[in-house]
Amino acid sequence: MVFGANPLRGAIIRLLALNSEGMTSGAIQRELNTTYQTVLRHLQELESAGTVTADAGEQRQGQRVIYVLDTDALQSALFGYGEYLFGK
């Protein structure tokens, strides 16, 4: 990964980009062969940043939550970061 970015977070973004219909946290955990708690923590960070959306809203307990990558938000964040790096 570039600039010290977390490789697992990058892998989650890539996996969601390859599965545009979205995935559950459990499916992501199984695909990436890591702990559920770690995946959930990264998904929460990505959702907080607006890069990932979840279909459950505030009522998450006992539900199957599907996480989807917001490609427009990701592209905007990457563009903004590039602008920052190049001093624009």
N, C-alpha and C positions, 0 to 999 in steps of 0.2 A: 504494500500500500504506500501511497505517497504522503509525505508530510506528517508521518506518525499517525495517520488515520487508523482506526481499529479495523483489522482485517476481517473480523467476524461481522462487524456492522456492514462492511463493504460486501461480504458474501450474502448477507440477508437482502441488501438492496438488489444485488445481481439476481438472486433467486426470485425475488418478487418481480423484477423486470422480465424475467423469462416465463413467469406465470401470471399473465395480466389479469386472469380471473380472480387472483388472490389466493392466499393460503392461510391455514390456521397456524397458530404458534407451535402446536404439536407437530404438524407436518414439516414446518421449517426446522424444528429441533431434530427430527428424525433424519431429514435430508443432510443437515450439516453435522450430525453426530456430536452434539454438544448438550449441555444441560438445558432443561426447560427454563429454569430461572434465569439463566444467562440470556437466552433468546428473548424472553419476555422483557427483561430489563432494556435490551437494545431496541426492541419494538416500541416500548414506551418512550424512549428517548427520540426515536425517529418520528413517532406520532406527535410528540410535543413540539418537534421542530417543523411539523407540517409536511414532512416528506412521505409519511405513510398514513393512511386512513384506516379506521376500523369500522365495521358495520354495526357494532353493538351500542354505540353511544355511551351513556352513563351506566346502563344496566348490563354488567358483564358477568355477574356471578351465575354459574351454571349454564352459560350459553356458549355456543360454538361461535367464536369471533373470527371473522375473515379479515385479514390484513391485506391491503392493496397499496401498491406504490403509486404515488401521485407524481407522474413523470414531469408534468409541467412545473411543479414545485421544486423537484430535484434539479431540472435544467436551469431554473431561475437561480437557485442557490449556487449551483456550479458556476454559472455566468457571473453572479455577484462576487464570488470568491476570486474568480479570475480577474475581474476588474480591480478588486482590492490588491491582489498580488502585483499587478502591473501598474499600480498607482493611479488608476483612473477614477 
